[in-house]
């Protein structure tokens, strides 16, 4: 094996315990994919993790105001818990569509799945399999 492959193998072994703490395989794959992408950027001489130098004009026209940022998935789902939305079962796709329509926040289902699982583990939501399509649906825990 090449020196580079051996180095990569050693690094993956070092982070495997951290990666394996995530229960969702989709999350694990996403993290590893992001790490590998950033390693490639690093090797190409770019700054990793999107830390690129930006050239802003003196007026600051390109800087985002913190009040213009949209809330994250965790915050939106916690807001949904305060409503009657989860009184009926909803699939992840339904939840993502509702977030887009009602909160103007577009989330991938992979972004929501880990948070929904966490809310299930905290007994705030119940995760049930739909008999129609055999997919998970989330409803408020009693």
Secondary structure, 3 states (H helix, E strand, C coil): CCHHHHHHHHHHHHHHHHHHCCCCHHHHHHHHHHHHHHHHHHHCCCCHHHCCCCCCCCCCCCCCCHHHCCCCHHHHHHHHHCCCHHHCCEEHHHHHHHHHHHHCCCCCHHHHHHHHHHHHHCCCEEEEECCCCCCEEEEECC
